[in-house]
């Protein structure tokens, strides 16, 4: 089983109670909202036999952590300054390689000939959520990795709102770890004001 989802904990919590495998179509996508979650996912989803591609490697810190766990890691970043910093900072890791390319220039990235088993994505910044989703879809079709780990705060919150919308009749605080299609969302504390609460403003507190 390539990803080891059986009884696998994600960031300290069971993703879906009783789930033993990913039985839906598409490549699994793990959505995280911050750097801490993003980096903790390394211990859960990366193995010593993996070749990992990180899109948006910045100064290479996350890529260096990936290199300590994976067989080979390639970091992609469009900033010449970030690229220079990362290449000089981690020369002690022979399995870590950095490329000064725009992750959205998929053709240029594919020319590198990398065949990753896992793809980490941290390109959100000021990019709209739609751009991030489209990027993942393009790389899924082109490279067919075993899974994606995506750091995108707006995407995670949007997905949680979508799956919770209309499901609760009263305001309540819940803790969730859910599966939406082929997208995994780590367990998160959610304070939800019921959408059918008459006379009250609709709001979602995180």
Backbone as ProteinMPNN parsed JSONL, in Angstrom:
{"seq_chain_A": "XXXXXXXXXXXXXXXXXXXXXXXXXXXXXXXXXXXXXXXXXXXXXXXXXXXXXXXXXXXXXXXXXXXXXXXXXXXXXXXXXXXXXXXXXXXXXXXXXXXXXXXXXXXXXXXXXXXXXXXXXXXXXXXXXXXXXXXXXXXXXXXXXXXXXXXXXXXXXXXXXXXXXXXXXXXXXXXXXXXXXXXXXXXXXXXXXXXXXXXXXXXXXX", "coords_chain_A": {"N_chain_A": [[0.861, -1.185, 0.0], [0.966, 2.01, -1.087], [0.727, 4.596, 0.187], [0.173, 4.088, 2.802], [-2.267, 4.438, 4.294], [-3.737, 2.975, 6.053], [-4.957, 2.95, 9.257], [-3.512, 5.24, 9.604], [-2.219, 8.158, 11.09], [-2.876, 11.61, 10.832], [-1.181, 14.45, 11.326], [-1.391, 13.964, 14.033], [-4.013, 13.12, 14.367], [-6.714, 10.875, 13.582], [-7.644, 10.586, 10.265], [-10.134, 9.794, 8.987], [-12.474, 8.053, 10.684], [-12.22, 4.583, 10.839], [-11.497, 4.335, 8.185], [-9.736, 2.551, 5.735], [-8.494, 2.66, 3.323], [-7.864, 4.701, 0.417], [-10.513, 5.081, -1.526], [-11.525, 6.441, -3.672], [-11.645, 8.074, -6.897], [-8.814, 9.692, -8.445], [-5.862, 11.531, -7.367], [-4.817, 11.535, -4.0], [-5.146, 14.474, -1.995], [-3.666, 16.348, 0.401], [-4.623, 18.868, 2.439], [-3.267, 21.622, 3.994], [-3.009, 24.325, 6.406], [-1.039, 26.015, 7.381], [2.501, 26.667, 7.973], [3.446, 24.978, 9.992], [1.639, 22.747, 10.049], [2.038, 21.911, 7.444], [4.747, 21.11, 7.393], [4.736, 19.117, 9.344], [3.389, 17.171, 8.027], [5.29, 15.871, 6.579], [6.465, 13.81, 8.086], [4.375, 12.071, 8.113], [3.604, 11.39, 5.483], [5.833, 11.035, 3.825], [8.358, 8.822, 2.707], [11.439, 6.864, 2.981], [11.949, 6.014, 0.387], [10.928, 7.785, -1.388], [10.733, 10.182, -4.071], [10.633, 13.547, -4.028], [8.912, 16.448, -5.067], [8.979, 19.847, -4.555], [6.94, 22.556, -4.944], [7.433, 25.88, -4.978], [9.595, 26.419, -3.163], [10.988, 28.41, -1.831], [13.302, 29.613, 0.5], [14.262, 27.137, 1.0], [13.923, 25.66, 3.386], [11.786, 23.861, 4.131], [12.169, 22.026, 2.068], [14.668, 21.056, 2.771], [14.053, 19.65, 5.082], [12.44, 17.707, 3.99], [14.379, 16.395, 2.485], [15.796, 15.101, 4.424], [14.275, 12.971, 4.962], [13.373, 11.776, 2.606], [14.323, 9.991, -0.447], [15.205, 11.536, -2.616], [15.037, 15.015, -3.365], [13.535, 17.768, -4.995], [13.49, 21.196, -5.298], [11.46, 23.855, -6.374], [11.54, 27.192, -7.346], [10.703, 30.513, -8.277], [12.05, 32.833, -7.692], [15.101, 34.457, -8.08], [16.704, 35.351, -5.979], [15.817, 33.878, -3.716], [16.435, 31.368, -4.678], [19.238, 31.478, -4.847], [19.908, 31.742, -2.148], [18.921, 29.303, -1.081], [20.415, 27.372, -2.497], [23.005, 27.798, -1.624], [22.79, 27.434, 1.047], [22.189, 24.811, 1.745], [24.156, 22.936, 0.962], [25.201, 20.737, 2.13], [23.486, 18.661, 1.855], [23.319, 16.193, -0.232], [21.271, 14.985, -1.682], [19.447, 16.886, -2.27], [18.079, 19.208, -4.455], [17.91, 22.306, -6.153], [15.923, 24.39, -8.276], [15.714, 27.153, -10.352], [12.937, 28.085, -11.302], [9.64, 28.912, -12.477], [6.914, 27.607, -10.848], [4.467, 27.552, -12.1], [5.09, 27.417, -14.702], [4.75, 24.864, -16.172], [5.68, 23.259, -18.276], [8.426, 23.84, -18.376], [9.255, 22.82, -15.931], [8.669, 20.113, -16.271], [10.557, 19.455, -18.152], [12.79, 18.946, -16.677], [12.776, 16.318, -16.11], [12.021, 14.983, -13.815], [10.524, 12.504, -11.8], [8.39, 12.523, -9.579], [7.225, 10.941, -6.574], [5.762, 12.048, -4.586], [4.264, 15.249, -4.203], [4.807, 18.391, -2.91], [3.212, 21.447, -2.231], [3.521, 24.88, -2.087], [2.612, 27.534, -2.953], [0.744, 29.47, -2.656], [0.491, 32.25, -1.466], [-0.242, 35.346, -2.76], [-1.813, 34.328, -4.662], [-4.919, 33.441, -6.238], [-7.286, 31.035, -4.949], [-8.277, 29.375, -6.941], [-6.207, 29.287, -8.822], [-4.279, 27.774, -7.506], [-5.582, 25.309, -7.2], [-5.933, 24.646, -9.895], [-3.264, 24.388, -10.658], [-2.441, 22.133, -9.195], [-4.078, 20.237, -10.412], [-3.039, 20.188, -13.032], [-0.413, 19.225, -12.615], [-1.063, 16.78, -11.526], [-2.181, 15.403, -13.7], [0.016, 15.38, -15.423], [2.202, 14.192, -14.06], [1.287, 12.28, -12.246], [1.579, 11.657, -9.34], [1.791, 9.939, -6.117], [0.554, 11.297, -4.062], [-0.5, 14.635, -3.074], [0.649, 17.321, -1.038], [-0.628, 20.183, 0.142], [-0.142, 23.546, 0.985], [-2.325, 25.863, 1.851], [-4.103, 28.218, 3.164], [-6.646, 29.629, 2.599], [-7.89, 27.729, 0.902], [-8.207, 25.448, 2.501], [-9.97, 26.416, 4.477], [-12.144, 27.113, 2.884], [-12.943, 24.601, 1.89], [-13.714, 23.334, 4.243], [-15.903, 24.917, 4.981], [-17.612, 24.374, 2.84], [-18.203, 21.636, 3.167], [-19.425, 21.628, 5.603], [-21.58, 23.267, 5.353], [-24.974, 23.834, 5.863], [-25.386, 21.561, 7.402], [-25.853, 21.609, 10.112], [-28.152, 22.398, 12.673], [-28.042, 24.041, 14.851], [-25.975, 26.401, 16.629], [-22.667, 25.374, 17.173], [-19.655, 23.944, 18.519], [-17.227, 22.126, 16.916], [-14.975, 19.394, 16.293], [-13.11, 18.382, 13.619], [-12.119, 15.875, 11.24], [-11.881, 15.291, 8.052], [-12.961, 13.83, 4.891], [-13.125, 14.966, 1.679], [-14.228, 14.294, -1.337], [-11.367, 13.547, -3.022], [-9.798, 14.868, -1.297], [-8.066, 15.459, 1.609], [-8.616, 16.829, 4.813], [-7.019, 18.105, 7.583], [-7.717, 17.517, 11.098], [-9.599, 20.016, 12.646], [-10.45, 22.669, 14.823], [-13.624, 23.97, 14.808], [-15.841, 26.657, 14.864], [-19.095, 27.002, 14.396], [-21.712, 28.942, 13.225], [-25.049, 28.366, 12.883], [-26.492, 28.288, 9.655], [-29.179, 28.622, 9.358], [-30.034, 30.157, 11.401], [-32.339, 32.275, 12.352], [-32.54, 35.79, 12.062], [-29.985, 36.284, 12.876], [-26.624, 37.202, 12.117], [-24.849, 35.547, 9.558], [-21.965, 33.811, 10.26], [-18.623, 32.543, 10.503], [-16.426, 31.312, 12.742], [-13.013, 30.875, 13.313]], "CA_chain_A": [[0.0, 0.0, 0.0], [1.962, 3.051, -1.257], [0.657, 5.735, 1.081], [0.053, 3.643, 4.173], [-3.364, 5.118, 4.953], [-4.369, 2.121, 7.049], [-4.703, 3.402, 10.62], [-2.518, 6.318, 9.565], [-2.591, 9.403, 11.742], [-2.461, 12.804, 10.096], [-0.954, 15.537, 12.26], [-1.815, 13.555, 15.362], [-5.406, 12.725, 14.424], [-7.174, 9.961, 12.546], [-8.322, 11.352, 9.219], [-11.525, 9.378, 8.919], [-12.604, 6.874, 11.52], [-12.518, 3.342, 10.166], [-11.05, 4.295, 6.788], [-8.561, 1.711, 5.549], [-7.823, 2.971, 2.067], [-8.475, 5.746, -0.398], [-11.272, 4.308, -2.504], [-12.131, 7.325, -4.654], [-10.752, 8.334, -8.025], [-7.979, 10.868, -8.293], [-4.729, 11.473, -6.454], [-5.134, 12.16, -2.71], [-4.602, 15.808, -1.77], [-3.716, 16.713, 1.808], [-4.663, 20.325, 2.488], [-2.852, 22.185, 5.28], [-3.265, 25.767, 6.402], [0.101, 26.817, 7.82], [3.806, 26.027, 7.835], [3.57, 23.899, 10.973], [0.916, 21.585, 9.524], [2.692, 21.531, 6.181], [5.984, 20.385, 7.683], [4.416, 17.904, 10.093], [2.924, 16.172, 7.058], [6.458, 15.147, 6.069], [6.622, 12.571, 8.848], [3.227, 11.197, 7.872], [3.415, 10.97, 4.098], [7.077, 10.84, 3.075], [9.114, 7.63, 3.083], [12.827, 6.883, 2.492], [12.049, 5.654, -1.034], [10.228, 8.806, -2.173], [11.308, 11.336, -4.754], [9.665, 14.604, -3.729], [9.001, 17.728, -5.766], [8.305, 20.925, -3.831], [6.643, 23.725, -5.761], [7.447, 27.032, -4.09], [10.515, 26.002, -2.091], [11.495, 29.609, -1.149], [14.698, 29.521, 0.921], [14.652, 25.739, 1.068], [13.842, 25.035, 4.71], [10.936, 22.668, 4.056], [12.839, 21.074, 1.175], [15.753, 20.418, 3.523], [13.416, 18.67, 5.973], [12.04, 16.61, 3.106], [15.592, 15.679, 2.08], [16.232, 14.274, 5.543], [13.363, 11.835, 5.048], [13.157, 11.164, 1.289], [15.486, 9.566, -1.23], [15.65, 12.669, -3.428], [14.111, 16.145, -3.295], [13.772, 18.861, -5.933], [12.745, 22.392, -4.946], [11.223, 24.775, -7.489], [11.148, 28.539, -6.939], [10.955, 31.451, -9.379], [12.841, 33.976, -7.244], [16.554, 34.252, -8.147], [17.276, 35.587, -4.65], [15.508, 32.697, -2.906], [17.19, 30.249, -5.249], [20.636, 31.634, -4.45], [19.992, 31.444, -0.712], [18.71, 27.871, -0.837], [21.495, 26.553, -3.062], [24.224, 27.957, -0.824], [22.488, 27.11, 2.448], [22.029, 23.377, 2.007], [25.119, 22.163, 0.167], [25.541, 19.514, 2.868], [22.48, 17.633, 1.557], [23.559, 15.818, -1.638], [20.044, 14.527, -2.343], [18.554, 18.036, -2.387], [18.408, 19.985, -5.653], [17.038, 23.463, -6.341], [15.802, 24.83, -9.664], [15.158, 28.496, -10.443], [11.867, 28.032, -12.295], [8.294, 29.24, -12.02], [6.121, 26.38, -10.735], [3.344, 27.63, -13.031], [5.616, 27.092, -16.03], [4.779, 23.405, -16.036], [6.522, 22.663, -19.321], [9.829, 23.977, -17.972], [9.489, 21.881, -14.826], [8.646, 18.757, -16.817], [11.801, 19.229, -18.887], [13.811, 18.481, -15.735], [12.731, 14.861, -16.128], [11.781, 14.459, -12.465], [9.329, 11.667, -11.65], [8.141, 12.5, -8.136], [6.166, 10.11, -5.997], [4.973, 12.968, -3.761], [4.459, 16.654, -4.56], [4.434, 19.379, -1.899], [2.878, 22.695, -2.925], [3.425, 26.066, -1.232], [2.691, 28.657, -3.894], [-0.475, 30.264, -2.541], [0.82, 33.667, -1.393], [-1.351, 36.199, -3.199], [-2.523, 33.644, -5.754], [-6.282, 33.002, -5.946], [-7.42, 29.605, -4.683], [-8.471, 28.684, -8.212], [-4.91, 29.057, -9.454], [-3.62, 26.675, -6.793], [-6.297, 24.084, -7.562], [-5.613, 24.349, -11.293], [-1.872, 23.939, -10.701], [-2.427, 20.75, -8.717], [-4.707, 19.404, -11.44], [-2.108, 20.045, -14.156], [0.678, 18.332, -12.213], [-1.627, 15.439, -11.346], [-2.312, 14.784, -15.018], [1.318, 15.242, -16.077], [3.181, 13.386, -13.323], [0.601, 11.192, -11.538], [2.228, 11.278, -8.082], [0.943, 9.179, -5.198], [-0.263, 12.257, -3.324], [-0.081, 16.03, -2.955], [0.463, 18.023, 0.226], [-0.788, 21.573, -0.284], [-0.32, 24.562, 2.031], [-3.153, 26.961, 1.341], [-5.083, 28.546, 4.196], [-7.992, 29.873, 2.071], [-8.462, 26.509, 0.343], [-8.652, 24.581, 3.59], [-11.16, 27.001, 5.087], [-13.232, 27.008, 1.916], [-13.397, 23.217, 1.846], [-14.427, 23.059, 5.488], [-17.202, 25.583, 4.887], [-18.434, 23.657, 1.862], [-18.681, 20.353, 3.676], [-20.255, 21.849, 6.784], [-22.719, 24.118, 5.024], [-26.307, 23.252, 5.901], [-25.464, 20.273, 8.101], [-26.13, 21.748, 11.527], [-29.309, 23.23, 12.947], [-27.769, 24.942, 15.968], [-24.576, 26.789, 16.729], [-21.929, 24.392, 17.955], [-18.216, 23.842, 18.301], [-16.929, 20.749, 16.554], [-13.604, 19.095, 15.892], [-13.333, 17.528, 12.46], [-11.079, 15.378, 10.351], [-12.837, 14.859, 7.044], [-12.566, 13.499, 3.527], [-14.007, 15.592, 0.704], [-13.727, 13.79, -2.608], [-10.054, 12.96, -2.781], [-9.047, 15.874, -0.55], [-8.054, 15.265, 3.048], [-8.48, 18.047, 5.602], [-6.644, 17.751, 8.95], [-8.692, 17.843, 12.136], [-9.55, 21.435, 12.964], [-11.528, 23.154, 15.685], [-14.47, 24.855, 14.016], [-16.989, 27.229, 15.546], [-20.018, 27.211, 13.286], [-23.014, 29.518, 13.509], [-25.966, 27.731, 11.935], [-26.917, 29.175, 8.576], [-30.617, 28.835, 9.424], [-30.357, 30.89, 12.623], [-33.1, 33.439, 11.902], [-32.297, 37.037, 12.766], [-28.587, 36.421, 13.248], [-25.699, 37.277, 10.993], [-24.103, 34.326, 9.273], [-20.533, 33.985, 10.423], [-17.867, 31.343, 10.801], [-15.285, 31.701, 13.556], [-11.989, 29.838, 13.24]], "C_chain_A": [[0.893, 1.23, 0.0], [1.921, 4.174, -0.241], [0.528, 5.337, 2.54], [-1.076, 4.326, 4.917], [-4.03, 4.262, 6.032], [-3.943, 2.558, 8.444], [-3.681, 4.534, 10.68], [-3.057, 7.557, 10.264], [-2.07, 10.577, 10.926], [-2.374, 13.954, 11.079], [-1.541, 15.215, 13.622], [-3.266, 13.135, 15.46], [-5.74, 11.745, 13.316], [-7.976, 10.759, 11.519], [-9.806, 11.046, 9.173], [-11.647, 8.076, 9.686], [-12.987, 5.66, 10.702], [-12.049, 3.265, 8.739], [-9.78, 3.472, 6.667], [-7.837, 1.999, 4.252], [-8.555, 4.103, 1.357], [-9.184, 5.069, -1.557], [-11.987, 5.197, -3.524], [-11.142, 7.578, -5.777], [-9.946, 9.591, -7.774], [-6.86, 10.655, -7.293], [-5.105, 12.146, -5.14], [-4.429, 13.507, -2.555], [-4.775, 16.152, -0.298], [-3.607, 18.218, 1.894], [-4.301, 20.805, 3.892], [-2.966, 23.698, 5.223], [-2.082, 26.62, 6.817], [1.387, 26.007, 7.712], [3.951, 24.844, 8.779], [2.888, 22.63, 10.49], [1.616, 21.014, 8.299], [3.934, 20.685, 6.451], [5.749, 19.116, 8.494], [3.952, 16.788, 9.158], [4.077, 15.355, 6.488], [6.598, 13.803, 6.768], [5.514, 11.571, 8.564], [3.238, 10.594, 6.47], [4.683, 10.689, 3.302], [7.855, 9.654, 3.619], [10.527, 7.708, 2.498], [12.986, 6.528, 1.017], [11.441, 6.712, -1.952], [11.162, 9.778, -2.888], [10.258, 12.43, -4.64], [9.965, 15.862, -4.532], [8.286, 18.76, -4.913], [8.166, 22.135, -4.739], [6.515, 24.933, -4.842], [8.353, 26.772, -2.902], [11.147, 27.168, -1.344], [12.967, 29.449, -0.786], [15.133, 28.096, 1.255], [14.528, 25.029, 2.394], [12.996, 23.765, 4.685], [11.573, 21.607, 3.171], [13.968, 20.35, 1.897], [15.212, 19.381, 4.5], [12.947, 17.458, 5.176], [13.241, 15.753, 2.738], [16.129, 14.779, 3.183], [15.383, 13.014, 5.683], [13.265, 11.063, 3.733], [14.462, 10.756, 0.617], [16.076, 10.742, -1.999], [14.588, 13.766, -3.398], [14.527, 17.222, -4.294], [12.88, 20.034, -5.544], [12.661, 23.34, -6.13], [10.835, 26.143, -6.939], [11.571, 29.54, -8.015], [11.841, 32.634, -8.992], [14.338, 33.686, -7.311], [17.22, 34.422, -6.784], [17.057, 34.378, -3.748], [16.316, 31.497, -3.381], [18.652, 30.305, -4.812], [20.828, 31.282, -2.978], [19.901, 29.946, -0.461], [19.867, 27.02, -1.343], [22.782, 26.663, -2.258], [24.03, 27.497, 0.62], [22.513, 25.615, 2.739], [22.939, 22.508, 1.138], [25.498, 20.853, 0.842], [24.541, 18.383, 2.619], [22.587, 17.249, 0.079], [22.319, 15.366, -2.395], [19.028, 15.648, -2.539], [19.01, 18.933, -3.541], [17.405, 21.127, -5.812], [17.084, 23.938, -7.793], [15.102, 26.183, -9.699], [14.148, 28.562, -11.595], [10.559, 28.466, -11.656], [7.475, 27.954, -12.002], [4.951, 26.367, -11.706], [3.784, 27.456, -14.484], [5.838, 25.579, -16.062], [5.683, 22.748, -17.074], [7.998, 22.714, -18.943], [10.175, 22.997, -16.859], [9.544, 20.449, -15.347], [9.925, 18.433, -17.574], [12.939, 18.761, -17.982], [13.856, 16.956, -15.68], [12.518, 14.222, -14.774], [10.489, 13.65, -12.453], [9.016, 11.525, -10.164], [7.045, 11.527, -7.731], [5.248, 10.948, -5.113], [5.275, 14.398, -4.215], [3.941, 17.546, -3.435], [4.258, 20.724, -2.602], [2.714, 23.836, -1.923], [3.587, 27.309, -2.102], [1.541, 29.642, -3.717], [-0.185, 31.757, -2.507], [-0.378, 34.527, -1.752], [-2.144, 35.556, -4.331], [-3.948, 33.29, -5.334], [-6.32, 31.491, -5.742], [-7.552, 28.821, -5.981], [-7.174, 28.379, -8.923], [-4.191, 27.871, -8.83], [-4.255, 25.344, -7.174], [-5.962, 23.671, -8.99], [-4.185, 23.821, -11.428], [-1.758, 22.481, -10.278], [-2.997, 19.814, -9.773], [-3.765, 19.151, -12.615], [-0.982, 19.081, -13.812], [0.179, 16.905, -11.976], [-1.7, 14.711, -12.688], [-0.953, 14.486, -15.647], [2.239, 14.24, -15.395], [2.586, 12.218, -12.54], [1.35, 10.747, -10.277], [1.276, 10.482, -7.202], [0.063, 10.101, -4.362], [0.331, 13.655, -3.406], [-0.241, 16.463, -1.501], [0.482, 19.504, -0.125], [-0.94, 22.487, 0.929], [-1.073, 25.738, 1.435], [-4.277, 27.221, 2.336], [-6.482, 28.786, 3.625], [-8.661, 28.609, 1.528], [-8.977, 25.599, 1.44], [-9.93, 25.117, 4.221], [-12.368, 26.901, 4.159], [-13.805, 25.6, 1.887], [-14.176, 22.848, 3.097], [-15.816, 23.691, 5.448], [-18.145, 24.839, 3.95], [-19.027, 22.396, 2.466], [-19.583, 20.516, 4.89], [-21.547, 22.594, 6.466], [-24.04, 23.356, 5.051], [-26.442, 21.985, 6.707], [-25.875, 20.401, 9.565], [-27.264, 22.734, 11.761], [-29.103, 24.196, 14.09], [-26.295, 25.295, 15.963], [-23.848, 25.767, 17.589], [-20.45, 24.465, 17.617], [-17.918, 22.39, 18.007], [-15.469, 20.604, 16.186], [-13.687, 18.069, 14.786], [-12.051, 17.063, 11.8], [-11.83, 14.689, 9.227], [-12.204, 14.55, 5.701], [-13.587, 14.107, 2.579], [-13.5, 15.206, -0.671], [-12.403, 13.093, -2.359], [-9.162, 13.935, -2.018], [-9.18, 15.624, 0.944], [-7.851, 16.594, 3.756], [-8.139, 17.644, 7.035], [-7.701, 18.18, 9.952], [-8.503, 19.286, 12.59], [-10.71, 21.795, 13.884], [-12.329, 24.19, 14.912], [-15.619, 25.358, 14.871], [-17.962, 27.677, 14.467], [-21.324, 27.803, 13.785], [-23.976, 29.019, 12.451], [-26.471, 28.73, 10.905], [-28.411, 29.464, 8.625], [-31.022, 29.544, 10.717], [-31.027, 32.216, 12.232], [-32.752, 34.671, 12.747], [-30.86, 37.233, 13.197], [-27.724, 36.491, 11.998], [-25.005, 35.941, 10.804], [-22.618, 34.605, 9.451], [-19.892, 32.657, 10.817], [-16.602, 31.774, 11.526], [-14.287, 30.567, 13.601], [-10.935, 30.1, 14.308]], "O_chain_A": [[1.541, 1.489, 1.014], [2.973, 4.667, 0.165], [0.75, 6.162, 3.427], [-0.888, 4.758, 6.054], [-4.804, 4.777, 6.838], [-2.76, 2.547, 8.785], [-3.055, 4.748, 11.718], [-4.204, 7.953, 10.057], [-0.958, 10.537, 10.398], [-3.395, 14.39, 11.613], [-2.117, 16.078, 14.284], [-3.724, 12.815, 16.557], [-5.134, 11.772, 12.245], [-8.878, 11.515, 11.877], [-10.638, 11.944, 9.305], [-10.978, 7.097, 9.355], [-13.965, 5.693, 9.954], [-12.186, 2.212, 8.117], [-8.838, 3.682, 7.431], [-6.676, 1.619, 4.096], [-9.707, 4.413, 1.661], [-8.539, 4.545, -2.465], [-12.943, 4.761, -4.166], [-9.945, 7.329, -5.63], [-10.343, 10.451, -6.988], [-6.896, 9.731, -6.48], [-5.668, 13.241, -5.164], [-3.267, 13.661, -2.934], [-5.9, 16.238, 0.196], [-2.605, 18.792, 1.468], [-4.957, 20.434, 4.866], [-3.015, 24.288, 4.144], [-2.11, 27.836, 6.626], [1.363, 24.817, 7.4], [4.519, 23.818, 8.405], [3.486, 21.554, 10.516], [1.762, 19.801, 8.147], [4.142, 19.659, 5.804], [6.487, 18.142, 8.346], [4.105, 15.606, 9.465], [3.861, 14.26, 5.969], [6.823, 12.78, 6.122], [5.69, 10.367, 8.751], [2.915, 9.419, 6.294], [4.602, 10.151, 2.198], [7.999, 9.494, 4.831], [10.785, 8.528, 1.617], [14.063, 6.725, 0.454], [11.441, 6.544, -3.171], [12.225, 10.141, -2.383], [9.128, 12.265, -5.098], [11.115, 16.282, -4.656], [7.115, 18.581, -4.577], [9.156, 22.669, -5.238], [5.598, 25.003, -4.023], [7.923, 26.893, -1.755], [11.788, 26.951, -0.315], [13.794, 29.179, -1.658], [16.244, 27.878, 1.737], [14.986, 23.893, 2.523], [13.432, 22.715, 5.159], [11.523, 20.419, 3.49], [14.199, 19.164, 1.662], [15.843, 18.347, 4.721], [13.047, 16.322, 5.639], [13.141, 14.528, 2.683], [16.834, 13.808, 2.911], [15.731, 12.101, 6.432], [13.094, 9.844, 3.736], [15.552, 11.127, 1.053], [17.293, 10.926, -2.033], [13.39, 13.482, -3.404], [15.707, 17.546, -4.424], [11.66, 19.892, -5.468], [13.657, 23.599, -6.805], [9.898, 26.244, -6.147], [12.654, 29.43, -8.59], [12.328, 33.356, -9.862], [14.805, 32.753, -6.659], [18.184, 33.725, -6.469], [17.987, 33.906, -3.094], [16.816, 30.711, -2.575], [19.232, 29.283, -4.449], [21.791, 30.61, -2.611], [20.706, 29.385, 0.281], [20.259, 26.053, -0.69], [23.568, 25.716, -2.215], [24.997, 27.206, 1.323], [22.824, 25.202, 3.856], [22.52, 21.463, 0.641], [26.054, 19.96, 0.202], [24.726, 17.272, 3.116], [22.001, 17.917, -0.772], [22.316, 15.364, -3.626], [17.887, 15.398, -2.925], [20.163, 19.358, -3.599], [16.202, 20.938, -5.628], [18.125, 23.895, -8.449], [14.017, 26.339, -9.138], [14.455, 29.023, -12.694], [10.396, 28.392, -10.438], [7.353, 27.283, -13.027], [4.486, 25.298, -12.1], [2.951, 27.36, -15.385], [6.968, 25.095, -15.989], [6.377, 21.778, -16.767], [8.735, 21.752, -19.16], [11.26, 22.414, -16.849], [10.38, 19.66, -14.905], [10.336, 17.275, -17.636], [13.942, 18.237, -18.467], [14.853, 16.372, -15.254], [12.803, 13.038, -14.598], [9.483, 14.064, -13.03], [9.348, 10.506, -9.558], [6.07, 11.323, -8.454], [4.086, 10.595, -4.914], [6.41, 14.715, -4.57], [2.773, 17.462, -3.055], [5.057, 21.092, -3.463], [1.876, 23.769, -1.023], [4.573, 28.037, -1.994], [1.373, 30.55, -4.531], [-0.575, 32.472, -3.43], [-1.422, 34.437, -1.106], [-3.046, 36.178, -4.892], [-4.168, 32.881, -4.194], [-5.495, 30.759, -6.289], [-7.002, 27.727, -6.108], [-7.042, 27.333, -9.559], [-3.574, 27.066, -9.527], [-3.554, 24.368, -7.44], [-5.734, 22.493, -9.266], [-3.927, 22.913, -12.218], [-1.066, 21.691, -10.921], [-2.463, 18.729, -10.003], [-3.698, 18.036, -13.133], [-0.632, 18.218, -14.618], [0.911, 15.94, -12.2], [-1.324, 13.543, -12.791], [-0.783, 13.47, -16.32], [2.976, 13.517, -16.066], [3.297, 11.271, -12.205], [1.716, 9.577, -10.162], [0.089, 10.366, -7.508], [-1.051, 9.729, -3.994], [1.497, 13.838, -3.756], [-1.163, 16.021, -0.815], [1.481, 20.02, -0.626], [-1.771, 22.232, 1.801], [-0.539, 26.501, 0.63], [-5.286, 26.516, 2.34], [-7.437, 28.193, 4.127], [-9.87, 28.437, 1.68], [-10.066, 25.038, 1.323], [-10.867, 24.358, 4.473], [-13.483, 26.634, 4.608], [-15.024, 25.425, 1.862], [-15.177, 22.135, 3.026], [-16.796, 23.059, 5.843], [-19.333, 24.693, 4.238], [-20.214, 22.119, 2.298], [-20.409, 19.65, 5.177], [-22.501, 22.545, 7.243], [-24.205, 22.358, 4.349], [-27.511, 21.375, 6.708], [-26.213, 19.4, 10.196], [-27.326, 23.783, 11.12], [-29.922, 25.096, 14.283], [-25.472, 24.592, 15.377], [-24.365, 25.343, 18.623], [-20.054, 24.978, 16.57], [-18.315, 21.509, 18.769], [-14.808, 21.574, 15.814], [-14.266, 16.999, 14.975], [-11.037, 17.762, 11.802], [-12.368, 13.601, 9.429], [-11.076, 14.95, 5.412], [-14.776, 13.801, 2.662], [-12.477, 15.714, -1.13], [-12.33, 12.151, -1.57], [-7.936, 13.85, -2.078], [-10.289, 15.584, 1.476], [-7.012, 17.397, 3.347], [-8.906, 16.904, 7.651], [-8.485, 19.093, 9.691], [-7.388, 19.719, 12.88], [-11.817, 21.28, 13.733], [-11.774, 25.172, 14.419], [-16.296, 24.569, 15.532], [-17.687, 28.615, 13.717], [-21.971, 27.237, 14.666], [-23.753, 29.221, 11.258], [-26.83, 29.86, 11.233], [-28.877, 30.426, 8.015], [-32.195, 29.541, 11.092], [-30.351, 33.162, 11.83], [-32.679, 34.602, 13.974], [-30.537, 38.244, 13.821], [-28.053, 35.914, 10.961], [-24.622, 35.285, 11.772], [-22.082, 35.538, 8.853], [-20.538, 31.777, 11.385], [-15.795, 32.523, 10.976], [-14.65, 29.427, 13.89], [-9.973, 29.342, 14.426]]}, "name": "protein", "num_of_chains": 1, "seq": "XXXXXXXXXXXXXXXXXXXXXXXXXXXXXXXXXXXXXXXXXXXXXXXXXXXXXXXXXXXXXXXXXXXXXXXXXXXXXXXXXXXXXXXXXXXXXXXXXXXXXXXXXXXXXXXXXXXXXXXXXXXXXXXXXXXXXXXXXXXXXXXXXXXXXXXXXXXXXXXXXXXXXXXXXXXXXXXXXXXXXXXXXXXXXXXXXXXXXXXXXXXXXX"}
